[in-house]
Amino acid sequence: MDVRRLELLRELAERGSITEVARATHRTPSAVSQQLRVLEREAGLPLTEKSGRGIVLTDAGRALARSAADIAVAIERAEALWDEFRNDPTGEVSLSTFPTGGQMLLPGLVKRLDSLGGLVLTCADRDVDSAEFPLLTADFDIVLAHSPTDPPQNWNSTEVTAVKLMTEPLDIALPPGHPLAQKEVLDPEDLVGEQWIGVPWGYPFERTIHDISAAAGSPMDVVQRFGDTRVTEAFVAAGLGVAVLPCYTAGGAYRDQIVLRNLRGVVAERHIYALMRPDRAERLAVRTVIDALRAEAAEVIDANRHRNPPTE
């Protein structure tokens, strides 16, 4: 069987439609269909079947797609071994990041990689709900993702390699004149009756607001929802509500107009991971970027340690 045709089958398993496979592989849908039909003849078994207006993989197709992933891992491992012999972690690595992750980690990461030479990092920002981060690994070598739980829920470890980078505390953001700004540490009950600037449903911080509500025994009043923390910060600075914000990046242009307070009685933190397809995780260039990400994350934690003292 042709490895390239097997890769198309794997893409179909992950992307779910001929159209999406064609888009991702820069082919026409008819060309993809033709190659899959050839693969089916080589396999001697039906690999796909019709489902409504589209197609889905048969049991044999899913099994062969898993084999395609194993083959891809083996090929990348062999090429990585050769790169190690040459000591040559070169090439292009694509990376997607959620906005505050990029703000926190990417400038230092790029500087670290620039000092190595020969490796090109291409970055893009993608902010999705927690369950969708693994899907981005089909289009990017590395996906920076965050989850309110550790280990993250609904991230399939057999299809995605996850590397833990850091745990970042989440703080309660208040305008400076807010009465609660006088307290050093907040309890969930303190936040009953406040207007909240929340996040879209499914985004990680939503779970923290839910946990605060459960601990306080009262619902929280979410009056606005934004995916971009810069908009949330502007609303908090204007005195229009309180919010959950990441400790290490909160404030930005509004740093002097926002007060951050630790929260006790609730686990308020997010866990930041680098996600990859298992075959791409074998590449020496990708592993070099991961090592640099780990070093940068450790430096960020060390630099911010004094900003988040432990609470009881």
Secondary structure, DSSP 8 states (H G I E B T S, - for coil): --HHHHHHHHHHHHH-SHHHHHHHHT--HHHHHHHHHHHHHHHTS--EEEETTEEEE-HHHHHHHHHHHHHHHHHHHHHHHHHHHHT---EEEEEEE-HHHHHHHHHHHHHHHHTT-SEEEEEEE----GGGGGGGGGT-SEEEEEESSSS-TT--TTT-EEEEEEEEEEEEEE-TT-GGGG-SEE-GGGGTT-EEEE--TTSHHHHHHHHHHHHHTS--EEEEE-S-HHHHHHHHHTTS-BEEEETTT--GGGGGG-EEEEE-SS--EEEEEEEE-TTGGG-HHHHHHHHHHHHHHHHHHHHHGGGS----
